[in-house]
Amino acid sequence: MANVEYNFLPILNIISLPCIVIILNYILRNAIIRHTTSLLIIVCFIHNIMCTIYNLDNIGQVKWVWLELLPGLKIEFYLEITSLMFVAMTAVLWFITYIYSLGYFVNKHQELHTRNFYLYMSIGITCTTLLGFSANLFTLFIFYEFLTLSTYPLVSLSKSVSSYNAGRKYLMYLLFTSTGLLLPAIIITYMLAGSVEFTLGGIIGFNANPLIILILLAMYIFGVAKAALIPMHSWLPTAMVAPIPVSALLHAVAVVKAGIFTLIKILFYIFDVKHLHYLVAHAWLGYNIVQIITIVTIIIASLYAIKQNQIKSILAYSTIAQLAYCVMTLSLFSKKAIAVTIFQMFAHAAAKISLFFAAGNIQKATGITEINKCLGLARELPFTIILFMVCALSIIGMPFTAGFMSKYYLIIEALRDNNVIWPVLITIILGTIFSTCYFIPIIFKSFWSVKDINIVVKDIPISMRLTTVTTTLIVFLLFIYAGNIISYVENLL
């Protein structure tokens, strides 16, 4: 990669666009003008990101110091491949969710909720973008917190008692863990390294006390509650009281993926990777403690998912388990592991947002939100149920889906280390069995149960149907181009 260049224009060219969408959603009253201009700007946002990714090898690393509060304490942004890929994923799915929402919030009595939804969604995406381009822990922490605060109104959007309770729990978990664990960890990092700048290979070296490093690692892992590792996970299922578009974008893509992205930055850009790998691998009876946390999370979350009857609750616990796979990949501590994790984020985001969209289509057409009411539903909504099934198979990890390639590359990377391959392999097998157990009842009841004669089916808006098809197609495209994506990211690290 080229040397770092200090130039604000390439960064401003990207981050200014979601800010414009915020302004438009706040000042424009005419819905048609507001939505049309917002979508056009989001397309420009995606275009600018994709062009930057394509030309990154020539551009090199670009930094912009926006504000220096104190010596060594700067709000600073930079462009590099992991940031751009993360923001690209968020931008594309923002555009698709925006279109989906036009059909979902179609009723006139929902106009106020609709305006609030688009406004706070654009604020949340802007915070996610700024978090993605953060050049140091201080900047990342600021926008990590802003992301929490800006998405709280979306969790409580319906203004019901349950939504307010969910919002309070959402704030409590994310703010308490970030201020009680993440912020102190950042302060300790500054005391140890004299810096909080992101540097590939790490800033905390071999001279640090091993016990302090392990404690610091635990503070970071559990302080980043957006990654939803057990026991910091219960905010996620509770937040599913929010409308489908909120759950789809923020709690299957932006918020939880911001947690995984934050861990990528911490594990590979703050810690000395080789030293950390050795310490983690020998910290507890010779076992990798990060992998133990992820294995426990996958098993417990999957068992909870099996017990659920609400479709959205199943998807929520499934998300917790799938996020743990991403952290498991990171625990392999290699450049390839970063690239594979980025792909896993893509694969899970595409499949999970499709599942939420399909669940929203079912709810819109029939009012059904529970598994035991999906009797013979495939006879009424065959296309929607098929799309749901395809994306469920991707989460399970069946061949010819993005989820299969996600697990395949995890296994390939784990084969480099004989100490981790068996725990990884056994966990993937168990996780596949569990995910089959919680998705099969929905599919079985929809296709093979006797039809419920009381089901009344309404038309699904075209925007909801087209976006569900689009995200499902992305699942197959990711299967085809998995190797290219991983190689491209790895080469630019």
C-alpha positions in Angstrom: 0.0 0.0 0.0 1.1 3.6 -0.6 2.1 5.9 2.2 -0.6 7.6 4.2 -1.9 10.8 2.5 -3.6 13.5 4.5 -6.5 14.7 2.3 -10.0 15.3 3.4 -11.7 15.4 0.0 -11.9 11.6 -0.7 -13.4 11.0 2.7 -15.7 14.0 2.6 -16.9 12.9 -0.8 -18.4 9.8 0.9 -19.4 10.8 4.4 -21.2 14.0 3.3 -23.9 12.1 1.4 -25.7 10.3 4.2 -25.5 13.7 6.1 -27.5 15.3 3.2 -30.1 12.5 3.4 -30.6 13.4 7.1 -31.2 17.0 6.2 -33.6 16.1 3.4 -35.6 13.8 5.7 -35.9 16.6 8.3 -36.8 19.5 6.1 -38.8 18.1 3.2 -42.5 17.6 3.8 -43.5 16.2 0.4 -43.1 12.4 0.7 -42.5 11.8 -3.1 -39.8 14.5 -3.4 -38.2 13.4 -0.1 -38.0 9.7 -1.0 -36.9 10.3 -4.6 -34.1 12.7 -3.7 -33.0 10.5 -0.8 -32.7 7.4 -3.0 -30.8 9.3 -5.6 -28.3 10.5 -3.0 -27.9 7.0 -1.6 -27.2 5.7 -5.1 -24.4 8.4 -5.3 -23.2 7.3 -1.9 -22.9 3.7 -3.1 -21.2 4.8 -6.3 -18.6 6.8 -4.5 -17.8 4.0 -2.2 -17.5 1.4 -5.0 -15.3 3.7 -7.1 -13.0 4.2 -4.0 -12.8 0.5 -3.4 -12.0 -0.2 -7.1 -9.2 2.5 -7.1 -7.9 1.9 -3.6 -4.7 0.3 -4.7 -3.8 3.5 -6.6 -5.2 5.9 -4.0 -3.5 4.3 -1.0 -4.4 5.2 2.6 -6.1 8.6 3.0 -6.5 10.3 6.4 -8.3 13.4 7.6 -7.9 14.9 11.0 -11.2 16.7 11.5 -10.6 18.0 15.0 -7.7 17.8 17.5 -9.1 18.2 21.0 -5.8 17.5 22.8 -2.4 16.3 21.8 -2.9 12.7 20.7 -6.7 13.0 21.1 -8.1 13.5 17.6 -11.3 13.0 15.8 -9.8 11.4 12.7 -11.0 9.4 9.7 -9.2 7.3 7.1 -9.9 5.1 4.1 -8.7 1.5 4.0 -10.2 -1.7 2.7 -11.9 -3.1 5.8 -13.6 0.3 6.4 -14.7 0.6 2.8 -16.1 -2.9 2.6 -18.0 -2.5 5.8 -19.5 0.8 4.7 -20.3 -0.6 1.2 -22.3 -3.4 2.8 -24.2 -1.0 5.0 -24.9 1.4 2.1 -26.2 -1.2 -0.3 -28.5 -2.7 2.2 -29.6 0.8 3.3 -30.8 1.5 -0.2 -32.6 -1.8 -0.5 -34.2 -1.4 2.9 -35.3 2.1 2.0 -37.2 0.7 -1.0 -38.7 -2.1 1.1 -39.9 0.3 3.7 -41.9 2.3 1.1 -44.2 -0.7 0.8 -44.1 -1.6 4.5 -45.1 1.8 5.8 -47.8 2.3 3.2 -50.7 3.1 5.5 -51.6 6.8 5.9 -51.9 6.5 9.7 -48.3 5.5 9.8 -47.0 8.7 8.2 -45.5 10.1 11.5 -43.8 6.8 12.2 -42.6 6.7 8.6 -41.0 10.1 8.8 -39.3 9.3 12.1 -38.1 6.0 10.7 -36.4 7.5 7.7 -34.9 10.3 9.7 -33.4 8.1 12.4 -32.4 5.4 10.0 -30.4 8.0 8.0 -28.8 9.3 11.3 -27.9 5.7 12.2 -26.4 5.0 8.8 -24.3 8.2 9.1 -23.0 7.2 12.5 -22.2 3.7 11.1 -20.3 5.3 8.2 -18.3 7.6 10.5 -17.6 4.6 12.8 -16.4 2.6 9.9 -13.9 5.4 8.8 -12.6 6.0 12.3 -8.8 6.2 12.4 -8.5 5.7 16.1 -10.3 4.2 19.1 -11.3 7.7 20.4 -13.2 8.5 17.2 -14.6 5.0 17.0 -15.9 5.2 20.5 -17.7 8.5 19.9 -19.6 7.2 16.9 -20.2 3.8 18.5 -22.1 5.8 21.2 -23.9 8.0 18.7 -25.0 4.9 16.9 -26.6 3.6 20.1 -28.3 6.8 20.8 -29.6 7.4 17.2 -31.0 3.9 16.9 -32.9 4.0 20.3 -35.8 5.9 18.7 -36.1 3.2 16.1 -36.4 0.4 18.7 -39.2 2.3 20.4 -40.8 3.5 17.1 -44.2 1.9 17.7 -44.6 3.9 21.0 -46.0 0.9 22.8 -45.2 -0.1 26.4 -43.2 -3.1 25.1 -41.2 -1.0 22.7 -40.4 1.6 25.4 -39.2 -1.3 27.7 -37.2 -2.7 24.8 -35.6 0.7 24.2 -34.6 1.1 27.8 -33.0 -2.4 27.8 -31.3 -1.6 24.6 -29.8 1.6 26.0 -28.9 0.0 29.3 -27.0 -2.9 27.8 -25.2 -0.9 25.1 -24.4 2.2 27.2 -23.4 0.4 30.4 -21.1 -2.0 28.7 -19.5 0.7 26.5 -18.9 3.2 29.4 -18.1 0.5 32.0 -15.8 -1.7 29.9 -15.0 -0.3 26.5 -14.1 3.2 27.6 -11.8 2.1 30.5 -10.2 -0.4 28.1 -9.4 2.5 25.7 -7.9 4.5 28.5 -5.8 1.6 29.6 -4.7 1.1 26.0 -3.5 4.8 25.9 -1.6 4.3 29.1 0.1 1.2 27.8 0.9 2.3 24.2 0.8 6.1 24.4 -1.6 6.1 21.4 -5.0 4.9 20.3 -4.3 5.0 16.5 -5.3 2.0 14.4 -2.2 0.4 13.1 -2.3 -3.0 11.3 -0.2 -5.3 13.5 -1.1 -3.5 16.7 0.3 -0.8 19.0 0.4 -2.9 22.2 3.7 -4.8 22.0 5.4 -7.8 23.7 6.6 -5.7 26.7 3.1 -5.4 28.2 2.2 -7.6 31.1 0.4 -10.7 29.7 -2.2 -10.7 32.5 -3.1 -7.0 31.8 -3.4 -7.9 28.1 -5.8 -10.7 28.8 -7.9 -8.6 31.1 -7.9 -5.8 28.5 -9.0 -8.3 25.8 -11.9 -9.4 28.0 -12.9 -5.8 28.6 -13.0 -5.1 24.9 -14.8 -8.3 23.9 -17.6 -7.8 26.5 -17.5 -4.0 26.3 -18.5 -4.2 22.6 -22.0 -5.5 23.4 -23.1 -4.8 19.8 -21.3 -8.0 18.9 -23.9 -9.8 21.1 -21.6 -12.4 22.7 -23.2 -14.1 25.7 -23.8 -12.8 28.3 -24.1 -9.4 26.6 -26.7 -10.5 24.1 -30.2 -10.2 25.6 -30.7 -6.6 24.2 -30.9 -8.1 20.7 -34.0 -10.4 21.0 -35.8 -7.7 23.0 -35.2 -5.1 20.3 -37.1 -7.2 17.9 -40.3 -5.5 18.9 -39.3 -2.8 16.4 -40.9 -2.9 12.9 -39.5 -5.3 10.4 -37.4 -2.7 8.4 -35.7 -1.6 11.7 -34.9 -5.2 12.7 -33.7 -6.0 9.1 -31.3 -3.2 8.7 -30.1 -2.1 12.1 -30.3 -5.4 14.1 -29.3 -7.7 11.3 -26.8 -5.4 9.6 -25.7 -2.0 10.8 -25.7 -2.2 14.7 -24.5 -5.8 15.1 -22.1 -5.6 12.2 -20.7 -2.4 13.8 -19.9 -4.6 16.8 -18.0 -7.2 14.7 -16.2 -4.4 12.8 -15.2 -2.8 16.1 -13.7 -6.1 17.2 -11.8 -6.4 13.9 -10.2 -3.0 14.5 -9.4 -3.8 18.1 -8.0 -7.3 17.7 -5.9 -6.6 14.6 -5.1 -2.8 14.8 -4.6 -2.3 18.6 -3.1 -5.6 19.8 0.1 -7.2 18.6 -1.6 -10.1 16.8 1.2 -12.7 17.2 1.6 -12.0 20.9 -2.1 -12.0 21.4 -2.5 -15.2 19.5 0.0 -16.9 21.8 -1.5 -15.5 25.0 -5.1 -16.3 24.1 -4.2 -19.9 22.9 -2.5 -20.7 26.2 -4.6 -18.6 28.6 -6.8 -21.3 30.0 -5.6 -25.0 30.1 -4.1 -24.5 26.6 -7.5 -23.6 25.0 -8.2 -20.5 23.0 -10.4 -18.5 25.3 -12.0 -16.4 22.6 -13.1 -19.6 20.8 -14.6 -20.9 24.1 -16.7 -17.7 24.3 -17.9 -18.1 20.7 -18.6 -21.8 21.1 -20.7 -21.2 24.2 -22.5 -18.4 22.4 -23.3 -20.5 19.3 -24.7 -23.4 21.3 -26.8 -21.4 23.8 -28.2 -19.0 21.2 -29.1 -21.9 19.0 -30.9 -23.7 21.8 -32.8 -20.6 22.6 -33.8 -20.2 18.9 -35.1 -23.8 18.8 -37.5 -22.9 21.7 -39.0 -19.8 20.1 -42.4 -19.6 18.4 -42.1 -16.0 17.1 -40.4 -15.9 13.7 -38.5 -12.7 14.6 -37.3 -14.2 17.8 -35.8 -17.1 16.0 -34.1 -14.8 13.6 -32.7 -12.7 16.6 -31.2 -15.7 18.3 -29.9 -17.0 15.0 -28.2 -13.6 14.5 -26.4 -14.0 17.9 -25.1 -17.4 16.9 -24.0 -16.3 13.4 -22.1 -13.3 14.9 -20.2 -15.7 17.1 -18.9 -17.4 14.0 -17.5 -14.1 12.9 -15.7 -13.7 16.2 -14.5 -17.3 16.0 -12.9 -16.5 12.6 -11.2 -13.4 14.1 -9.8 -15.6 16.9 -7.6 -17.3 14.2 -5.5 -14.1 14.2 -4.3 -13.9 10.6 -4.8 -11.5 7.7 -6.8 -14.1 5.9 -9.1 -14.3 9.0 -9.9 -10.5 8.6 -10.9 -11.1 4.9 -12.9 -14.2 5.7 -14.7 -12.3 8.5 -15.6 -9.4 6.1 -17.1 -12.0 3.8 -19.0 -13.7 6.7 -20.5 -10.3 7.5 -21.6 -9.9 3.9 -23.0 -13.5 3.7 -24.9 -13.2 7.0 -26.2 -9.7 6.2 -27.6 -10.7 2.8 -29.3 -13.9 4.1 -30.6 -12.5 7.3 -32.0 -9.3 5.8 -33.8 -11.5 3.2 -35.3 -13.6 6.0 -36.5 -10.5 7.8 -38.0 -9.2 4.5 -39.7 -12.5 3.9 -41.1 -12.5 7.5 -42.3 -9.0 6.9 -44.0 -10.1 3.7 -45.8 -12.9 5.5 -46.9 -10.5 8.2 -48.1 -7.9 5.7 -50.1 -10.5 3.7 -51.6 -12.5 6.5 -50.7 -10.9 9.9 -48.9 -14.1 10.9 -45.8 -13.8 13.1 -45.7 -17.2 14.7 -44.5 -20.6 13.5 -47.5 -22.5 14.7 -49.8 -20.4 12.5 -47.8 -20.9 9.3 -49.9 -24.0 8.4 -50.0 -24.6 4.6 -48.7 -21.0 4.1 -46.7 -22.1 1.0 -50.0 -22.7 -0.9 -50.9 -19.0 -0.4 -47.5 -17.4 -0.6 -45.3 -19.9 -2.5 -42.7 -17.4 -3.8 -42.2 -15.8 -0.4 -41.8 -19.1 1.4 -39.3 -20.3 -1.2 -37.2 -17.2 -0.8 -37.4 -17.7 3.0 -36.3 -21.3 2.6 -33.4 -20.5 0.3 -32.0 -17.9 2.8 -32.6 -20.2 5.7 -30.5 -22.8 3.9 -27.7 -20.2 3.5 -27.7 -19.6 7.3 -27.6 -23.4 7.8 -24.6 -23.5 5.4 -26.0 -25.6 2.5 -24.0 -25.7 -0.8 -24.5 -23.1 -3.5 -25.2 -20.4 -0.9 -23.1 -17.6 0.6 -23.4 -19.3 4.0 -21.7 -22.4 2.7 -18.7 -20.5 1.5 -18.6 -18.6 4.8 -18.2 -21.9 6.7 -15.9 -23.4 4.0 -13.4 -20.6 4.3 -13.5 -20.7 8.1 -12.6 -24.4 8.0 -9.8 -23.7 5.4 -8.3 -21.0 7.6 -8.6 -23.1 10.7 -6.7 -26.0 9.0 -3.6 -23.8 9.4 -3.6 -24.5 13.1 -4.0 -28.1 14.4 -4.9 -26.8 17.8 -8.1 -25.1 16.6 -9.4 -27.1 13.7 -11.3 -29.7 15.8 -13.1 -27.2 18.0 -14.0 -25.2 14.9 -15.1 -28.2 12.9 -17.2 -29.7 15.8 -18.8 -26.3 16.5 -19.7 -25.8 12.8 -21.3 -29.3 12.7 -23.3 -28.6 15.9 -24.3 -25.2 14.7 -25.5 -26.6 11.4 -27.6 -29.2 13.2 -29.1 -26.6 15.5 -29.9 -24.1 12.8 -31.5 -26.9 10.8 -33.7 -27.6 13.9 -35.0 -24.1 14.3 -35.6 -23.4 10.6 -37.1 -26.7 9.5 -40.3 -26.3 11.5 -41.2 -23.1 9.6 -40.5 -24.7 6.3 -42.3 -28.0 7.1 -45.4 -26.3 8.5 -45.6 -24.0 5.5 -45.2 -26.7 2.8 -46.7 -29.9 4.3 -49.2 -29.0 7.0 -52.9 -28.8 6.3 -53.8 -25.3 5.3 -55.5 -23.1 7.9 -58.8 -22.1 6.3 -58.9 -18.9 8.4 -55.9 -17.4 6.6 -56.9 -14.3 4.7 -54.2 -13.2 2.2 -53.7 -9.6 1.2 -51.5 -8.3 -1.6 -47.8 -7.7 -0.8 -46.6 -4.3 -2.2 -44.3 -4.7 -5.2 -41.4 -2.9 -3.4 -41.4 -5.5 -0.7 -41.4 -8.4 -3.1 -38.7 -7.0 -5.4 -36.3 -6.2 -2.6 -36.7 -9.7 -1.1 -35.8 -11.2 -4.4 -32.9 -8.8 -4.8 -31.3 -9.7 -1.4 -31.8 -13.4 -2.1 -30.0 -13.0 -5.4 -27.1 -11.4 -3.5 -26.8 -14.6 -1.5 -26.1 -16.5 -4.7 -23.8 -13.8 -6.1 -21.8 -13.9 -2.9 -21.5 -17.7 -3.3 -20.1 -17.2 -6.8 -17.7 -14.4 -6.0 -16.6 -15.5 -2.4 -13.0 -16.3 -3.4 -12.6 -13.0 -5.3 -13.9 -10.9 -2.4 -11.7 -12.6 0.1 -8.6 -12.4 -2.1 -9.2 -8.7 -2.9 -9.6 -7.7 0.8 -6.5 -9.8 1.8 -4.3 -8.3 -0.9 -5.2 -4.7 0.1 -4.6 -5.2 3.9 
